[in-house]
């Protein structure tokens, strides 16, 4: 027990101090900044779509999820090609796309369709959302590969 070295001076300080801590804080701020744009974009897109289409089908959620998947695919492809850094991934991928897209709303709206007797539309929502989302991500990676590979 007595063989352990004493703690370094100042080891009790919080994790934001020092070079590594500042980097973590910058990363956190990048994610927050992206989310501050992505969440309002999701809200405004859904409102705009709902005002144009009088339907119970969740077109707004489908739109943001597909666009977010495309953008994230593009960013991922760019990162794989070495065309973007980790900070851009945090800002746009984790922050913006993470706040723009919404699995929870997709789940809720699908359940709502099924519970209100629109089961065929609920199934269509699941199939179209997954197929279009994966297809958009694939298209984004493919586009990035064509641009930066």
N, C-alpha and C positions, 0 to 999 in steps of 0.2 A: 504494500500500500504506500509506503513512504518513497518508493522509487519513481512515482509519477512526477514529471516536471511541474513546477508551479505554473499557473495560467499566465499567459502573456499580459503585460500591463495594458489595460484598456480592453481586455477581451470581453468584458461585460457590455461594451457599447453595442448599439443596435446594428443591424446588417446593412444599413444604408451608408455607413462611413467607409472610407477607403475606396480604392479604385474599383474593386469588384462590386461593392455596394452601390456606387454611383452608376455603374453599368446596369445593375439590376433595376435601379430606379428609372433610368432612361428607358429600358425595355418596358417597364410597367407603364410609363407615360406614353410610349408609342402605342401600346395596345389600347390604352384609354382614349387616346386621340382618335384612333381609327374607329373605335366603338362609338365615339361621340358623333361621328358622321354616319356610320352604318345604321344605327338604331333609328334616327330620324328619317333616313332614306327609306327604311322598311315601312315605317308608319305612313309617310307621305305617299309612297308608291301604292300601298294597300288602299289608302283613302281615295286616291285618284282613280284606281281601277274600280273600286266599289261605286264611285259616283257615275261612272260610265256604263257599267253593266249591272242591271237589276237581276241578279241571280244569287242563289245560295252557294254556287260553286266557288271555292276559294281561289279565284284567279290571281289576286294580289300576292298571296303567299306563294303560289306556284311561280309567279314571275320573279319574286326576289330570290327564291331558292335556286331557280335555274340560272339567273344572272350571277348570283354569288358563286355557284358551282363553276361557271365559266371563268370568272375572274380568278378564283382560287386555282383552277386548273392552269390558267395562263401563268400565274405567279409560280406555281410549283414547277411547271415546265421551264420557266426562266431561271429558277433557282438551280434546277438540275443541269442546265446549260452553263451555269456560272454567271448568268447575266444580272442577277440580283443578289443583294446581301441579306443577312438575317434581319437587319433592322427594317427593311422594306417588307419582308415577310411578316414581321410582327405588326407593323402599322396597317398594312392592307389585308394580309391573310388572316391573322388572328383577330385583329381589332375590327377592321371594316367588314370583312366577310363574315366573321363570327357574329357580329351584331346585326348584319343585314339579313342573314339567313336564319331560319327558325324551324327547328325540328319540333319544338313543343307546340307551336301554333298549328303546324301541319297535322300533328297528332290530334290536337283538340278539334280542329275543323273537320277532319276525317271522321272522328267519333261523333261529332254533332250531325254530320250528314247521315251516318248510319242510324243514329237514334231517332232522327226525324222522318225515317222511312225512305230516305234517298240512298239506300244501300248500293244500287248500281253506280251512282255518282261517287260514293265513298271508295268503291273499288277502283273506278277510273282515276280518282285523285291519287290513290296509292301507286297504281301502275304508271300513270303519266309522270308523277312527281319523281319517282325513282328512276325511270327510264330517261326522262329529260335531264334530270340532275346529273346522272352518271354520264350521259351523252355529252352534256355541256362541259363537264370536267375533262372528258376525253378530248373534246374539240379544243379546249383551252391548252392542254398539254401538247396536242398535235400542232396547234398554231405556234406556240412558243418554240417547239422543236424546229419548225420551218423558219422561224425568224432568227433564232439564236444558235442553232446547232451547226 
